Amino acid sequence: MEIHRFEKLWLAAGILLIVGFIATVTYGAVGEGVAMVNDDGGTIDPTKVSEDANFSDPGVEQVGPHEYEAHIVAQQFLFKPGTSTPIRVPANSTVTFYVTSSDVVHGFNIVGTNVNTMVIPGQVAKMKVRFEEPREYGIVCNEYCGAGHHTMAGTIEVVPEDDYEGGA
Amino acid sequence: MAYVDDYPDASKLVRACFGVSFVALGLGGFFGLIQALHRTNVFRGFVSSADYYTVLTGHGVLLVLVFTTFFIAGLFTWATTHSLERDVPSLTLGWTWFAMMLVGTALAATAILAGFVPSIDMSADVLFTFYAPLQAHPIFYIGAALIIVGSWIAGYTYFKNLWGWRQDNPGERIPLRTFMVVTTMLMWYISTIGVAIEVVVFLIPWSLGLISQVDPLITRTLFWYFGHPVVYFWLMPAYLVWYTVLPKLSGGRLFSDPLARVVFVLFLLLSTPVGFHHQYLDPGIPEGFKFIAMTNTMFLLLPSLLTAFTVVASMEHGARQNGGTGRFGWLGSLPWDNPAFSGSALAGLMFAAGGFSGMINAGMNINYLIHNTLWVPGHFHLTVGTAFALTAMAISYWLVPQITGKRLQFRGLALVQPYLWFFGMTLMSNAMHRAGLAGVPRRTAEPQYGSVDFSGVVGGMTEMRIQIAIGGTLLFVSLLLFLVVMAGTWMAERGRGQLTVNGVIPPALSGPEHSPRIIDNYRVWVAIAIGLIIIAYGPPMFDLVADGLLEPGSPAFPA
């Protein structure tokens, strides 16, 4: 098969680009520890979320020094907590989010960051997030979830460590 | 002699397919205009924000399911008959698949449009991804299934024509355009199995109340098993045009027939085992399978990179035949005043930009920054919305005169139409990409929230909103110009002067005899493609169904 010399060069450059992309992502995962949303959040009966031990009274709790867990329920058209009361966490902390849905598919995105997950009924999305500085973040549901989808949003308040008096 | 005289049966079918696809394009495009004005808050008088999602469902289904599938069915009917030099094997069979697809379209459209009428207890506000447990009326799913089954039968007629040709031409290489159609359809058969199982096994029985629940993750996964190859089902016909017609319109011929075949084989192999890259953010799917999908996705860049080379090289060859010289000076010797050429070339150029944003999407970690933001529709309006749609419009300027035997009317309008599309899409898409980086979500009627402050990474939010609104409006105007040209041509009288296009496609500079024969043995490629799919999908699908096909299950939520 005849391949023009220029085309061979182009092909080699293309393969180099592809291998380079895969290498950077691999480095991100192995070297920098960038984790994906995975299957380790487990499953849940979506019709019984309100009876679940972790999600019946969702919110933030401390589990260690600078270590917190936040359980969040997404439902048409609010985050519980998040929408009517903000999710409050202290600065300089690592928060593991557990997010699930009691009705349809939702999204959970801390705006402008890579904290972003699908919220699928029956599944618990688990994400570890590091909060360094005090500031306020917006949360949006970024998957269509019904006629009121555009109203589904919330807030995370990262408060100074010394002012922290417990989560939402 | 024009195509319409040589292939009267095929011409009827192609005309019918193009007719339906253009109606869908017009209505879907009008819905797009409503969205562009509504979500940017320029004008919200067309529909309420709750009905915005009915419009959005219509936009998606009419454009990416109806417009594309009908246009491709017509284009492939032309490509196979013309390159095999045989009319369609059976007009009855042709009308059968056409009617199935048309009835399917009517059912799905009825379910969607009924969403505007509160007194009718029927709706399908589920968008074109129809994620369970949001539920549409059963006729929506039945309609979608009919469109797909119709396209399967259409595919069978292309194969039947090829088998007939083979008996008459033993030992000959499959003509390039037919080879492209065959590889595309094989990929389509393999990939549509996923959505067919999703709809027929799960969603139709569930919407009829025969089963009470479905597993939203399993149905999503089946959707995305189909949802990425479908984008290649849109792109490969555009590639067919770029490889076989664009070089001729440039004044030359295709650079390399063997590499064109290799590219299509690579698409057949790699298009399907990549679907999890749409589910990088899905809980319940192990990271390792996301990584496998990413690796396959990155290698899927290769056939597109090869295409970029071959298409540009073929255009340069054509330009030099026209007397073009210099390192870049040859660009000026291309027929930029021929809308069939300019539309296809501009579509290819925009696809290069879309390819770059696609590389970002494919990156497993960086994807988290842009997933479900406005970046994503910004990306696919460059791919399906331009690479496919603008190529389809451009090639219609060349093909519709051949299937009707009528001269192209309103040439002046046709001349500006591709440029207007390119300009409008440049405004809209760049702003959508940047708004996505700022975190503005897609699929929302009112992307402004009391508690959320979006700040642009590059540029301001108001400027982006205005660019999206103006861009969307220009795109709609461009679409109207196209439809006026098509309607005028269709209704013109036949026999007024010579056709200004001719359908002859010159052979490639390097012909099929330069490639090994195994390339035409598509059974081998199908076997490898299925092997790759088993690796990518076997274990995770096994895990998903291990706890029960319908578990963890969700009851229906009316959309």
Interface residues (C-beta under 8 A of the other chain):
Chain A: M1 E2 I3 H4 F6 E7 W10 L11 G14 I15 L17 I18 F21 I22 T24 V25 G28 A29 V34 A35 M36 V37 N38 D39 G41 T43 I44 D45 P46 T47 Q76 D103 V104 V105 G107 N109 V111 G112 T113 N114 V115 N116 T117 M118 V119 I120 P121 G122 Q123 V124 A125 K126 G138 I139 V140 C141 N142 E143 Y144 C145 G146 A147 G148 H149 H150 T151 A153 G154 T155
Chain B: S49 A50 Y52 Y53 L56 D125 L127 Y131 P133 L134 D215 P216 L217 R220 F255 S256 P258 L259 Q279 Y280 L281 D282 P283 G284 I285 P286 E287 K290 F291 M294 T295 M298 F299 L301 L302 L305 L306 F309 T310 A313 M359 A362 G363 M364 N365 I366 Y368 L369 H371 N372 T373 A438 G439 P441 R442 R443 T444 A445 E446 P447 Y449 G450 S451 V452 D453 F454 S455 S510 H514 S515 P516 D543 D547 E551 P552 G553 S554 P555 F557 A559
